[in-house]
Amino acid sequence: MTKDIAMTDLPDEVKRWTAKRRTALVVELLRGETSIEEASRRHGLTVAELEEWKERFLAGAENALRSRPLDEEAQREAEIKRLKQKIGDLVIDLDIYKEAMRGHPFGRRMLDE
């Protein structure tokens, strides 16, 4: 019988993020036992890193529950498509930010540099 390992049971000096440790942390996040921001501070990880782990975990879980799971190549293609969409969204956000800053005196200086 295996014992569930909570992230709080692990010593702070452990720095290696194995798949098992990443899974335990993501499960804590999903259960609401800790926030992404708190986990980020506590473990010295970025919020973006934790969000990526969470997204990958959920994508893997979704694939595992498919009646016909995707093979590795199809999973890679789906991930590439997802990341391209994310890049597109970020470019749009940046364009909106730049447009908003044009009307602000401080923003015009930043955009000219």
C-alpha positions in Angstrom: 0.0 0.0 0.0 1.4 3.4 -1.0 1.3 6.4 1.3 0.2 9.7 -0.2 3.0 12.2 0.1 2.0 15.8 0.8 4.3 18.5 -0.3 4.5 19.7 3.3 6.0 16.3 4.3 9.1 17.0 2.1 12.2 18.7 3.4 12.8 22.2 2.1 16.3 21.3 1.0 15.0 18.9 -1.6 15.4 20.8 -4.9 14.8 18.2 -7.6 11.3 18.4 -9.1 10.5 14.9 -10.1 7.3 14.0 -11.9 6.0 12.6 -8.6 6.7 15.9 -6.7 5.3 18.1 -9.5 2.1 15.9 -9.5 1.8 16.2 -5.7 2.1 20.0 -5.9 -0.4 20.2 -8.8 -2.9 18.1 -6.9 -2.5 20.5 -3.9 -3.3 23.3 -6.2 -6.3 21.6 -7.7 -7.7 20.7 -4.2 -7.3 24.3 -3.2 -4.9 23.4 -0.4 -2.5 26.2 -1.5 -2.6 29.0 -4.1 -0.3 29.2 -7.1 1.1 32.4 -5.7 1.9 30.8 -2.3 3.4 27.7 -3.9 5.5 29.9 -6.1 6.9 31.8 -3.1 7.3 28.7 -1.0 9.2 26.7 -3.6 11.0 29.4 -5.5 9.1 28.6 -8.7 7.5 31.1 -11.1 3.7 31.4 -11.3 4.0 30.7 -15.1 5.9 27.5 -14.4 3.2 26.3 -12.0 0.4 27.2 -14.4 2.2 25.2 -17.1 2.5 22.2 -14.9 -1.2 22.4 -14.1 -2.2 22.8 -17.7 0.0 19.8 -18.7 -1.4 17.7 -15.9 -5.0 18.4 -16.9 -4.2 17.8 -20.6 -2.7 14.4 -19.6 -5.6 13.5 -17.5 -8.0 14.5 -20.3 -6.1 12.3 -22.7 -6.0 9.4 -20.3 -9.8 9.5 -20.0 -10.5 9.5 -23.8 -12.1 6.4 -25.2 -9.3 6.5 -27.8 -6.2 8.3 -26.2 -4.0 10.3 -28.5 -0.6 8.9 -29.3 2.6 10.9 -28.4 2.8 12.6 -31.9 -0.9 13.7 -31.7 -0.3 15.0 -28.1 2.8 17.0 -29.3 0.7 18.4 -32.2 -2.1 19.4 -29.8 0.5 21.0 -27.5 2.1 23.0 -30.3 -1.4 24.2 -31.4 -2.2 25.2 -27.8 1.1 27.1 -27.5 0.7 28.9 -30.8 -2.8 30.0 -29.7 -1.3 31.3 -26.4 1.4 33.2 -28.3 -1.3 34.8 -30.5 -3.3 35.8 -27.4 -0.2 37.4 -25.9 0.6 39.3 -29.1 -2.9 40.7 -29.1 -2.6 41.6 -25.4 0.7 43.4 -26.1 -0.8 45.3 -29.1 -3.7 46.4 -26.8 -1.2 47.5 -24.1 0.9 49.5 -26.7 -2.2 51.2 -28.0 -3.4 52.2 -24.5 0.1 53.5 -23.7 0.2 55.8 -26.7 -2.3 58.1 -25.1 -0.3 58.3 -21.9 2.8 60.7 -21.7 4.9 58.1 -19.9 3.8 55.5 -22.4 4.9 57.5 -25.4 8.4 57.8 -24.0 8.6 54.1 -23.4 7.3 53.2 -26.9 9.8 55.6 -28.5 12.8 54.0 -26.9 
